[in-house]
Amino acid sequence: MRVVADFDPSTPSIARVYDYINGGKDNFAADRELAQRLIDIFPPITVTATENKRFLDLAVGWAAGRRGRGSGSSSTSAAGCPRRQERMSRRAPSRRTRGWRTWTSTRSC
């Protein structure tokens, strides 16, 4: 396991704020505080984040179904993202997802 030297849980991360707004458990107090401030400023952000996550799940499901049919680039659908690969395998269990080391793209989650 690689240790991140500059990690500070008292500094909010927008990814963890997004996780909190979507009901996730991978966040810290600073993330929850910022999320609550954002919700206070713009209450529809909860709906926006939820719909965004739903769209991502649908898009990944669609891409998983299209993989192997000769359309699109297979190097961009799950590049280096274990969560996205997990969603893809749930959507299309008959199709195998390649390990993250075989992907040519360097896009992040």
C-alpha positions as CSV (number, residue, x, y, z in Angstrom):
1,M,0.0,0.0,0.0
2,R,1.3,3.4,-1.0
3,V,1.2,6.1,1.7
4,V,0.3,9.7,0.7
5,A,2.6,12.1,2.6
6,D,0.4,15.2,2.2
7,F,-2.9,13.7,3.2
8,D,-4.9,15.9,5.5
9,P,-8.4,14.8,6.5
10,S,-9.2,18.3,7.8
11,T,-9.0,19.6,4.1
12,P,-12.2,18.8,2.2
13,S,-12.0,17.0,-1.1
14,I,-14.7,17.6,-3.7
15,A,-14.8,13.8,-4.5
16,R,-15.5,13.0,-0.8
17,V,-18.1,15.8,-0.7
18,Y,-19.8,14.2,-3.8
19,D,-19.6,10.9,-2.0
20,Y,-21.3,12.3,1.1
21,I,-24.1,14.1,-0.9
22,N,-24.8,10.7,-2.6
23,G,-25.1,9.0,0.7
24,G,-21.6,7.4,0.8
25,K,-19.6,6.6,3.8
26,D,-16.1,7.5,2.5
27,N,-15.8,11.0,3.8
28,F,-14.5,13.1,6.7
29,A,-15.9,15.8,9.0
30,A,-14.4,18.6,6.8
31,D,-16.1,17.0,3.7
32,R,-19.5,16.8,5.5
33,E,-19.2,20.4,6.6
34,L,-18.5,21.7,3.1
35,A,-21.3,19.5,1.7
36,Q,-23.7,21.0,4.2
37,R,-22.6,24.5,3.3
38,L,-23.1,23.7,-0.4
39,I,-26.6,22.3,0.4
40,D,-27.4,25.4,2.4
41,I,-26.4,27.7,-0.5
42,F,-27.9,25.6,-3.3
43,P,-30.4,22.9,-2.0
44,P,-30.9,21.3,-5.4
45,I,-27.3,20.1,-5.4
46,T,-28.5,16.9,-3.7
47,V,-30.8,16.2,-6.7
48,T,-28.1,17.3,-9.2
49,A,-25.4,15.0,-7.6
50,T,-27.8,12.0,-7.4
51,E,-28.9,12.5,-11.1
52,N,-25.2,12.8,-12.1
53,K,-24.4,9.5,-10.4
54,R,-27.4,7.8,-12.0
55,F,-26.4,9.1,-15.4
56,L,-22.8,7.8,-14.9
57,D,-24.2,4.3,-13.9
58,L,-26.4,4.3,-17.0
59,A,-23.6,5.4,-19.3
60,V,-21.2,2.8,-17.9
61,G,-23.9,0.1,-18.3
62,W,-24.5,1.2,-21.9
63,A,-20.7,1.2,-22.5
64,A,-20.4,-2.3,-20.9
65,G,-23.1,-3.6,-23.2
66,R,-21.4,-2.1,-26.3
67,R,-17.9,-3.3,-25.5
68,G,-16.6,-6.0,-27.9
69,R,-18.9,-5.0,-30.7
70,G,-16.4,-2.9,-32.5
71,S,-17.8,0.5,-31.6
72,G,-16.1,3.1,-29.5
73,S,-12.7,3.0,-27.8
74,S,-12.2,0.3,-25.2
75,S,-9.4,2.3,-23.7
76,T,-11.7,5.0,-22.2
77,S,-14.6,3.1,-20.6
78,A,-13.1,2.0,-17.3
79,A,-9.6,3.3,-17.3
80,G,-7.9,2.6,-14.0
81,C,-11.1,2.9,-12.0
82,P,-12.0,-0.2,-9.9
83,R,-15.4,1.1,-9.0
84,R,-16.3,1.7,-12.6
85,Q,-15.0,-1.7,-13.6
86,E,-17.2,-3.2,-10.8
87,R,-20.3,-1.4,-12.1
88,M,-19.5,-2.6,-15.6
89,S,-19.2,-6.2,-14.5
90,R,-22.5,-5.9,-12.6
91,R,-24.2,-4.5,-15.7
92,A,-22.8,-7.0,-18.1
93,P,-21.7,-10.1,-16.1
94,S,-21.2,-12.2,-19.2
95,R,-18.5,-9.9,-20.4
96,R,-15.1,-9.9,-18.7
97,T,-13.5,-6.6,-17.8
98,R,-9.8,-6.3,-18.3
99,G,-7.5,-5.6,-15.4
100,W,-6.6,-2.0,-14.9
101,R,-3.0,-2.6,-15.9
102,T,-4.0,-3.5,-19.5
103,W,-5.8,-0.2,-20.2
104,T,-3.9,2.2,-22.4
105,S,-5.7,5.3,-21.2
106,T,-4.5,7.3,-18.1
107,R,-7.8,8.8,-17.3
108,S,-8.8,8.8,-13.7
109,C,-11.9,7.8,-11.9
